[in-house]
Amino acid sequence: MGKTSRSTQEWGELGELALRELASATGGVRAVHTAIARRTFAAVRLGVGPAALPTQLMHDAIAGGTYASIVAACTGAAKAVGVLTGGDEPTEDDARRSPSHTTHGAQTIAILHGLIGDDMERTARVLAYPMAIRVDGRPVPPKYQTLTAAFPNAGAHLVVFVHGLVETESAWRLGGRPTYGERLDSEADTTSIFLRYNTGRRIAANGADLSTMLEQLVVAWPVRVHRITLVGHSMGGLVSRSAAHRAAESGSRWVDLLTDVFTLGTPHLGAPLAHGVHLAVAALAMAPETRPFAHLLARRSAGIRDLIHGSITEEDGHARYADSFDVGAAMDISVPEGVRHHHASAVVTGNPRHPIGIFVGDGLVRTDSAGGRNKLRNIGLRPDDGLAINSAHHFTLLNDERVYGWMRRALVGDEMTNASAPGSATERSVPPAPAEQPPAIGPR
């Protein structure tokens, strides 16, 4: 078969995946229908006796045939789409841009990654692409020539931005405003790098990939690297911590350049929604009528399962836990010494001490989890390195003047004018950046 463009392959795989998911959903509807029908006919037989049996048999035959036809049609169409658009290896993009290179297309794929990305990694041909640096939506390999072309003003201080679950690098441009990275590059003499990755994989797997990429990056970077800062939103903060932990354990050289890690709304102690879904699956599995819904939720990705406790290592096996009322125990991995870990949290209420604000946090992550400390757990984040903002939700942290002012002061040690309105944020003192930097690593 001849080669096809990447655009055609991606659109084809999206269509194939949609048809397969429709077939799976049809099977789930059939299971619910069958369970309800069996209970209904059982009650009817108690009233009218064996006379109801022919009606039940006819119902089962008609319903079964209808569902089987829909599933067969969807499965057959999915296979046909896969054959027609599969090709060998994708060629250069044609005139139409590939979905993964456009903002809306990439966001659609990111949602699929977050939900079933671990399964896609095993079955997808082109949509489960690896972690990569992205510039204008396109991947940039960590090689000297490509980096030189993509970053003509490359500097010695790298700030690496790691997005959260079901997000892409475009998430940092919330509201159409300049990103934190763009502002830091113009005001703090940094070079910002934005990543995109499959958030449905285990957090430890993405952390390992990030560590490997950073090791390659500092060697291939156009100028000698003197300092690295990681900025992670939500799950991205866990991936950043995982990468630093793995690098410290394995002796990777890039971690010697790491001075600061910023985690914004990161569920270091786990996310209530992930915990609730885990328990909901166990509850739904108890009745035949709701068991198909349990099977649907059970398909959630390994990345989502890791959010139950904020697991950042392969040894922390919560992604392998069977769905049950037992959520297991957490492993607390302390942050590496010698690296400042700044942590930001938000509350949806105007008053940060309001009971609702304390209970729901930013809507997805509670403040104690974002701070890495509660009555039972403590991962070693210093309260003095934290920022708490109010009247904000989880995604506000992606692009907010208060957060940027706090981040900039931590990195360059000076005050910003009008960084935040009085009373809009509760900021704890952040010590200035260390005067001495670790030894630099650069191209050999």
N, C-alpha and C positions, 0 to 999 in steps of 0.2 A: 504494500500500500504506500502511496506517495506521502510525502511530508505535508503536514498541515500547519497553519499558523498557530501561534500560541493563543491568539484571540479565539480562533475557532475551537481549539481544544478546551479552553476554559468555559466558553459558553456551552459547549457540548456536555462537559462534565457537570455543569450546573443543572442542565436539563435532565441528564441521566439521574443525578442525585435527587432532584425533585420528584421524578417519576417513581424512583425506588421508595422514597419516603411516603409518597401517596399510597403505594402498594402496602407498605407497612402500616400506615394509618388505617387503611381499609381492613386489614387483618385485625387491628385492635377494635374497630367498630363492630366487626363480625363477632368477636369474642364477647363484647358487652351485650350485643343483641342476643346471642346464644344463651348467655347466662341468665338474662332477664326472661327470655322465652321459656327456658326450662323451669324456672321457678313459677312462672305464670301457669304453664300447662300442668304442673304438678298440683297447683291449687285447684285448677279446673277439674282434673281427674278425681279429686276428692269429692267434688260436688256432683258431677254427672257420670263418673265411672269410666269404663273402657270406651265409651262412645266418643270420647274426645281424642282417642289415639289416632284415627285417620286424619283428623284435622292437623294434629301436631306433625305427623309424618309429611303431609303435603307442605306445611309451613317450612319445615326444616329443609325439604328438597328444593323449594323455590328460593329460599333465602340463601342456602348454601351455594346453589348454582349461580346466583347473581353475584355474590361476593367473590366466588372463585373466578368468574369471568372478568371482573374488574381487576383483581390481583394479577391474573394472567396477562391481561392487556397492558397494564402498567409495567409489569416486569419485562414483557416482550418489547415494549417500546423503549424501555431503558437500555436493554441490550442492543437494540438497533441503533440508538443514538450513540452509544459507546463505540460501536463498530465504525459508524460513519465518521465520527469526529476523533477517533483515537489516533490514527496515523502512527508514525514512528517517534521521532523527536520533534518538538516544536521548532519552527523556523523563526526568522526575524518577524517581529510584529508586522501585520499588514496595516492598511490605512486606518482601520478602526482600532482603537486602543483596547488592549486586553482588559477585562473586568478588574483584574488585580492591580492595574495601573491607573484606575480611576477612583475617585473618592467614594462614590456610591457603590461601585462594584466591589471595591476592597472591603467596604463596610459590610456588605451582604456576606461575603466570604468569611469575614471576621466573626460574624454571628454564628455561622455554621461551625467554624473552628471552636468557638467557645462551648457550643452545645455538644458536638460529636467529633471534635478535632482529633481525639486519639484514634477513633475508628477510621476517620478519613486518612490518617497517616498510614494505615495499613491497606486501604482500598483505593484511595484517590491516585490519579496519575499526575496531575499538575496543580490541583487546588491546595494540596497539603504542602505548600512550599516551605523550605526551611527558614529559620531565623535569618534576617538580613538587614543590613543598613539600607535605608530608603532615602532617595533624593528625588523629589517630584514624582513619587509613587513608584519609582523603578529601583530594583535592587542594585547595590554597589558592592562588589566583592572586595574583601579586605586585602587588596593587592596594591602595590606602590603606584602603578600607572593609573588604575581606575580611581584610586583615592586622590591622586594629584589632580585629575581632571574634575572630579566631583567636588573637591574642596580646594579651590585655588588660593584661598586665604588661610590655609591650615595653620593653626596655632599650637602651642605647647600644652595648653590646658584643655582637656577633652571633657565635655559634659554629655553623658550618654543618657538619653531619655527612653524609658521602658514603659510602654502603655499597659493598661489593665485588661481584664476579661472582656471579650467581644469588642475590643477597641482596635484601632490602628494608629499609626503615627499622626494621622489627621486629627485625632481626638484632642491633641494639645492646642489646636486652633479653635477652641470653643468660642462661639459667638462671632467668629470671623476675625478675632483680634490676633495681633502678633503673638507668637508663642513665647514661653519663658526663654527658650533657647535663643530665639532671634533677638530678644532684648538683651540677654546676657552677652551675646556675641558683640553687640554694638556698644555696650556699656561697661563690660567687665573683661574684655580681651580674652574671651573663651572661644572654643569651636564646638558647637553643639552637633550631636549625632543622634538621629532618630531611628529607632529599630521597629521592625514589625515581626511578629512571631505567631505561631499557632498556640493560642491560649488554652486549647483543650488537652494538650499534652500535660504530663505530670510537671509540676513546678520544678522539681529537681532536674528533670530532663532539659527544660528550658534554661535553668541555671547553669547546667553543664555546658550547653551550647553558647551561652553568653560568656562564660569564662574562656572557652576556647576562642571565641571571636575576638575578645579583648586581647588575648595573648598574641593573636595574629595581627591585630590592629596596631599595637604599639611597635611592632617590628617593621610593619609596612608603611606606617604613617609618614607623610612627606617630610616632617621635621621631627626633631627629638622630643618625645613626650616627657613632660616634667610632672604632670598632675592629672589625676582622673577623678571625676565626680559622677556618681550615679544618681539618677532621679527616677523614681518609680511611682506610678499611680496605681493604687489598689493592688491587684495581683502583681503588678510590675515591681512593687516594693519587695514582695516575697521572692520574686525571681532574682532581684538584685542581691538580696541577702544570701540566697542560695548560691549565686555565682561567687560571692566573696568568701563564703564558707568553704566551698569546694576548692577555690584557688588557694586559700590558706592551708587547707588540708593537703593539697597536692604539691605545694611549693611553686605554684605558677608565679612568674615574675611580675605580671601586671598589677597584682594586688599590692606590691610594694609602692606603687604610685597612687593608690587609692587613698584619698584623704577624707572624703565626705560621701555619705549616702543620705539622700532625702527620700522619705517614704510619705506619700500623700494619701491619706485615707486608706492605709494598708491594714488588712485584718490579720495582724500578727498573731492574735489569739483565736482567730477563726471568725467566720461571718455567720450571723444568726440565720440568714436565709438558707445557706448551704446546710446548716445543722437541721433546720426545719424540714427541708425537702428530704433529707435522709430519714427522718422519723416519719414523714408523710408516706414515703414509699412502704415502710414497714406496716403502717396502718392500712393503707389501701390494699395491700396484698392479702389481707385477712378475709375478704369476701370475694366470691367469684365475680360479682357484678362490677367491682371496682379494681379487680386484679389487673385487667389490661391497662388501666391508668398507672398502676404501679410499675408495670413493665415499661411503659413509655418514659416515666421519670427515671427509671433505673438505667436508661440509656445515657444519662448525663455523663459528661466527660470526666476523665481522671483529674483534669485541672480543677473542675468544680468540686469534685470530692475532696481534693487537697485543701479546699477552703473551709472544710468543717473545723479544722484545728489550726490552719495556717502552716501546713506541713511543707518543709523546704528541703528535705533529704529523701533519698531513696529508701532509707531504713525506716522512715516514718510511714508505715504501710497503710494509711487510712484509705487510700485509693483502692485498695484490694479488699476492704471490709465488705462482707455481704450486707445487703440492706436489711437492717434489723433495728430493734430498739436499743441495741448496744452500739454506742458511737466510739468505743475504745478510749484510750488515753493518749495524751499528746506528748510529744518530745519537745522540750524547750531548748533550742539551739541559741546560745548566747551570741551576741554580736561580736565580731573580731575586735581585739584590743588595738588601739592606735588609730582607729577610724571613727570619725564623729558621725553619729547616726541621728539626723534631724528627722523629726516626725510631726506631721500636721494632721489635725483632726477637725471635724466640723459638726455643728448641730443645726438642725432645721429651725429651731426656735430663736427668737430674738434674745431671750434671756438664757445664757448657757447653763444656768442652774435649774431651769424649768424641768419638772419631772419627765415630760414628754421628750425634751431634748436629751436628757440623760439616758432615757430608755431606748430611743431609736437612733441616737447619734445623727449621722448624716443621711439616714434613711436606709443605708445598707451596711454600714460599719459603725459600731459603737466606739465612743471615745476611749474607753479603757483598752479595747482591742487595738485601736490605732496607736495607742501609747505603749503597747506591749506589756501592760502590767495590770493585774487585778489581784483579788485576795488569794487566788490559787496559783497564779503563774506570773513569771517575771523573766523577760528575755534580756534585760540589761540596758534598755533605753533610758537615758537620763532625762528626768522631767525638765531640767533646765534647757534641753535642746529641743523642746517642743513648741508648737504653735497651735492655738485653738481659735477657730473663727466661728462666729454665730451667724444666723440668718443665711445659711448656706447648706447645700446638699452635696452628695457624694461627688458629682461631676463638676461642681463649682471649683473644686480643688485643682482641676486641670488648667484653669486659666483665671486667676484672681489677683487683683492688685495687692492685696494683703499678703498672699502667699509669695508673690514675686519679690516684694520688698523684704520680707523675712529671708528669702533664699539669697538675694543679692547681698544683703548685709552679712550673712554667714560666709559668703565666698570671698568678698572683697574687703570686709571689715569697715565699711563706712555707712553713713546714714543716707536714706533716700528721702527726698522731699515729697510730701503728700503720699507716702506709701500706703497709709491706711487712715480711715476716718477715726476720730477719737471714739473709743468705746466699741469699735466694730470688731476688734480682735483682742484676744488675751495672749500676749506674747511673753514668753519667758526669756530671760537674758541668754544670748548666744555668744560664746567667747569668740574672739577674732580668729581668723585663719592662722595656723602656725607659720612662723617666719621661715623656718627651715623646711624644705621639701625633701622627700625621699630621693634616692639616686634615680636618675633618668634612665629610661630604656629607649633605645632608638634603633634604626636600621644598622645592620652590621656591614 
